[in-house]
Amino acid sequence: MVVTGHNSGDDATSAFHFRHVPSPSKTGTAGKFTIVDGEMDGNGGDVEKLNDGRMPTEEDQPEENFFFTPKRRGAVCDWT
């Protein structure tokens, strides 16, 4: 099951509290992420950003986030 959330305006804070999605772990989690389909966007960080326990500290820090290039639809990242 995939659950998504989005905060904007006054709800978009560095606390990363979402209505239906747990807040990110501050210590990271054990596991290995593998790109199954799609391409990592060169403007972002690599796949390890998904579980390094660190959060962006400013509004626009693409290098502190992992995301797929927008050229492809249906990109998938698997976690084990």
Buried (B, 14 or more C-beta within 10 A) or exposed (E): EEEEEEBEEEEEEEEBEBEEEEEBEEEEEEEEBEBEEBEBBEEBBEBEBBBBEEBBEEEEEEEBBBBBEEEEEEBEBEEE
